[in-house]
Amino acid sequence: MKIMEFKQQTDVIAKNQTPYLPLPVYINREDDWRPVTSCWGLSFIERVKLLFTGRIYFQLCTFGNKIQPQKASTKISDLI
């Protein structure tokens, strides 16, 4: 998967912070939960694998803190 820019993005997390990759995001500052949305693109091979397995794995670095609620969708309208 690769990080994608998208029309609704409002910010870039980790911009100019090596060794991290810049992460274009939409941050809803009007919501008390402050949800942050990013967009990821799949390669052709990844799309084929997803078609057959129906699985995507996520890894979050928590640095020992509690995990935050997560939500994934194929439609931006489900998140923004």
GULOPA-540019 format. One record per residue (C-alpha): residue number from 0; residue in three letters; x, y, z. Coordinates in steps of 0.2 Angstrom, whole numbers, plus 2048, in hexadecimal, padded with zeros to 3 digits. Layout:
N
rec nr NUM, rest ala, px X, py Y, pz Z
...
//
This chain:
80
rec nr 0, rest met, px 800, py 800, pz 800
rec nr 1, rest lys, px 805, py 812, pz 7FD
rec nr 2, rest ile, px 800, py 822, pz 805
rec nr 3, rest met, px 7F5, py 82D, pz 7FA
rec nr 4, rest glu, px 7F1, py 83F, pz 7F9
rec nr 5, rest phe, px 7DE, py 842, pz 7F8
rec nr 6, rest lys, px 7D3, py 851, pz 7F4
rec nr 7, rest gln, px 7CC, py 853, pz 806
rec nr 8, rest gln, px 7DD, py 853, pz 80F
rec nr 9, rest thr, px 7E0, py 862, pz 81B
rec nr 10, rest asp, px 7F1, py 85E, pz 822
rec nr 11, rest val, px 801, py 853, pz 820
rec nr 12, rest ile, px 807, py 84A, pz 82F
rec nr 13, rest ala, px 81A, py 847, pz 831
rec nr 14, rest lys, px 81E, py 853, pz 823
rec nr 15, rest asn, px 831, py 855, pz 823
rec nr 16, rest gln, px 834, py 848, pz 831
rec nr 17, rest thr, px 840, py 83B, pz 82B
rec nr 18, rest pro, px 83F, py 82C, pz 82D
rec nr 19, rest tyr, px 82C, py 82D, pz 82C
rec nr 20, rest leu, px 822, py 82F, pz 81C
rec nr 21, rest pro, px 817, py 83E, pz 81A
rec nr 22, rest leu, px 805, py 83A, pz 81D
rec nr 23, rest pro, px 7F7, py 844, pz 815
rec nr 24, rest val, px 7E8, py 845, pz 820
rec nr 25, rest tyr, px 7D7, py 84D, pz 822
rec nr 26, rest ile, px 7D5, py 852, pz 835
rec nr 27, rest asn, px 7C4, py 856, pz 83A
rec nr 28, rest arg, px 7C7, py 864, pz 847
rec nr 29, rest glu, px 7B4, py 867, pz 84A
rec nr 30, rest asp, px 7B1, py 855, pz 851
rec nr 31, rest asp, px 7B6, py 853, pz 863
rec nr 32, rest trp, px 7BE, py 842, pz 85E
rec nr 33, rest arg, px 7CA, py 84B, pz 852
rec nr 34, rest pro, px 7C9, py 83C, pz 845
rec nr 35, rest val, px 7D8, py 83C, pz 839
rec nr 36, rest thr, px 7D5, py 834, pz 828
rec nr 37, rest ser, px 7E2, py 82E, pz 81C
rec nr 38, rest cys, px 7E2, py 826, pz 80B
rec nr 39, rest trp, px 7EB, py 817, pz 805
rec nr 40, rest gly, px 7ED, py 810, pz 7F4
rec nr 41, rest leu, px 7EF, py 7FD, pz 7EF
rec nr 42, rest ser, px 7FA, py 7F7, pz 7E1
rec nr 43, rest phe, px 7F3, py 7EB, pz 7D4
rec nr 44, rest ile, px 7FA, py 7DC, pz 7DD
rec nr 45, rest glu, px 7F3, py 7E2, pz 7EE
rec nr 46, rest arg, px 7E2, py 7E4, pz 7E6
rec nr 47, rest val, px 7E2, py 7D2, pz 7E0
rec nr 48, rest lys, px 7E8, py 7CC, pz 7F1
rec nr 49, rest leu, px 7DA, py 7D6, pz 7F9
rec nr 50, rest leu, px 7CD, py 7CF, pz 7EC
rec nr 51, rest phe, px 7D2, py 7BD, pz 7F1
rec nr 52, rest thr, px 7D5, py 7BE, pz 804
rec nr 53, rest gly, px 7CA, py 7CD, pz 809
rec nr 54, rest arg, px 7D7, py 7D2, pz 816
rec nr 55, rest ile, px 7E1, py 7E2, pz 81A
rec nr 56, rest tyr, px 7EC, py 7E2, pz 829
rec nr 57, rest phe, px 7F0, py 7F2, pz 832
rec nr 58, rest gln, px 7FE, py 7F6, pz 83E
rec nr 59, rest leu, px 7FE, py 804, pz 84B
rec nr 60, rest cys, px 80D, py 80A, pz 854
rec nr 61, rest thr, px 806, py 80E, pz 866
rec nr 62, rest phe, px 816, py 811, pz 86F
rec nr 63, rest gly, px 80F, py 808, pz 87D
rec nr 64, rest asn, px 7FF, py 812, pz 87E
rec nr 65, rest lys, px 7ED, py 80C, pz 87D
rec nr 66, rest ile, px 7E7, py 809, pz 86B
rec nr 67, rest gln, px 7DB, py 816, pz 864
rec nr 68, rest pro, px 7CB, py 811, pz 85B
rec nr 69, rest gln, px 7CE, py 80E, pz 848
rec nr 70, rest lys, px 7C2, py 80E, pz 839
rec nr 71, rest ala, px 7C5, py 809, pz 827
rec nr 72, rest ser, px 7BB, py 80B, pz 818
rec nr 73, rest thr, px 7BB, py 80B, pz 805
rec nr 74, rest lys, px 7B1, py 81B, pz 804
rec nr 75, rest ile, px 7B7, py 82C, pz 80A
rec nr 76, rest ser, px 7A4, py 830, pz 80E
rec nr 77, rest asp, px 7A4, py 823, pz 81C
rec nr 78, rest leu, px 7B2, py 82D, pz 824
rec nr 79, rest ile, px 7B0, py 83F, pz 820
//
